[in-house]
Amino acid sequence: MDYKVHEAIWIATAIMTYEVFGEIEHFMLDDISFKQAGIKKRAVLYTEKNIDSARISQ
């Protein structure tokens, strides 16, 4: 699949959030904290375009 960069970032973050939600019995917003490198590593699975770190921070 080849999504736009911003779509790939949102998809990656949504999936990562879902994974955390499934692992923690009592889910709190503090449990959701992802590093740019982790998001980028996941987002490259959804796009062939280059993902700049600045795009992740937006």
Order of alpha helices (4+ residues) and beta strands (2+ residues): alpha-alpha-alpha
